[in-house]
Amino acid sequence: MALFRLLHKPDKAIVGRYIQGKSIAEIARELDCSQSVVSETIYRFRQQLKKERHPPI
């Protein structure tokens, strides 16, 4: 997945754990950051993924 390679290290850590099936709370606890940071990172990744799958015509 090319999009994953473009992420910065902290975002990769979050998204990688999310893809593995970990919950937002687990990720936040493991990485010592807030759940809102984790949620926002995952949201932005998913939005970018949608754009990649369905580019505007």
N, C-alpha and C positions, 0 to 999 in steps of 0.2 A: 504494500500500500504506500504509494508515493507521498501521500499527505502526511502519514505518520513520520516519515523521514524528515519532513520540513519543520516539525515541531521543535521547540526549545527543550532542553533537558528536563526542566521541572514539569512541563506539559506532557512530555513523553512518560514520565513517571506516573502521572495521574491517569492519562489515557490508557497506558499499558495495563495498569491495575484494573481499570474499569472494564477493559476488554476481557480480562481474566475472570470477570464476574464478581469482583469485590464491590461492596456497597460504598456509597459516598462517605458514610460515617467511618467505615474501616480505612478507607484511603486517607481521609483527613487525619485520623488518629496515627496511622503509620508514618505519614509525612509531616506531622506536626504543623498542620495548617487548618484553616477554618473550612467548614463544610460548604460555605458559600463560594470560596475560591475553587474548591473541587467542582462544585456544580457548574459554575460559570465556565471553567475550562472545558468540561465535558460538553456543555451546551454549545460553545463556540466550535468545538471539534465536530460535533454532529451537524451543525449548520453548514460548515465548510464541506463536509462529506456529502450532504444533500446537493450542494451546488455542483460538486464534482460529478455526481451521478446524473444530474439533470441540468446540463448547461442551458442558458437561455438561447433561444433560436434567433 
